[in-house]
């Protein structure tokens, strides 16, 4: 499952639309992409991996998800 998540997130990393939206986050294009990315499985996987990596503390141990 983790491998599939990484593959989907990689597609988001190389997507030209997503790259432009991340590069110019306050543009009208990025705001529109923000609405569309909720339905995109690649963007959801990218966002999930990014939030997972931001939950890690300085020792590299990730917090457990509750619920």
VENTAMO-V261606 format. One record per residue. N is the residue number from 1. RES is the residue in one small letter. SS is DSSP state (alpha for helix, beta for strand, coil for the rest). PSI is psi in whole degrees, 0 to 359 (NA if undefined). Layout:
{{N:RES:SS:PSI} {N:RES:SS:PSI}}
//
This chain:
{{1:x:coil:319} {2:x:alpha:324} {3:x:alpha:318} {4:x:alpha:320} {5:x:alpha:319} {6:x:alpha:322} {7:x:alpha:314} {8:x:alpha:319} {9:x:alpha:326} {10:x:alpha:320} {11:x:alpha:320} {12:x:alpha:324} {13:x:alpha:328} {14:x:alpha:359} {15:x:coil:125} {16:x:alpha:328} {17:x:alpha:317} {18:x:alpha:323} {19:x:alpha:314} {20:x:alpha:321} {21:x:alpha:323} {22:x:alpha:329} {23:x:alpha:324} {24:x:coil:75} {25:x:coil:341} {26:x:coil:7} {27:x:coil:163} {28:x:alpha:326} {29:x:alpha:316} {30:x:alpha:323} {31:x:alpha:321} {32:x:alpha:317} {33:x:alpha:327} {34:x:alpha:324} {35:x:alpha:322} {36:x:alpha:331} {37:x:coil:345} {38:x:coil:334} {39:x:coil:352} {40:x:coil:122} {41:x:alpha:331} {42:x:alpha:317} {43:x:alpha:322} {44:x:alpha:319} {45:x:alpha:318} {46:x:alpha:314} {47:x:alpha:321} {48:x:alpha:317} {49:x:alpha:322} {50:x:alpha:318} {51:x:alpha:328} {52:x:alpha:319} {53:x:alpha:333} {54:x:alpha:343} {55:x:coil:347} {56:x:coil:139} {57:x:coil:187} {58:x:coil:350} {59:x:coil:352} {60:x:coil:12} {61:x:coil:125} {62:x:coil:150} {63:x:coil:154} {64:x:coil:141} {65:x:coil:135} {66:x:coil:137} {67:x:coil:NA}}
//
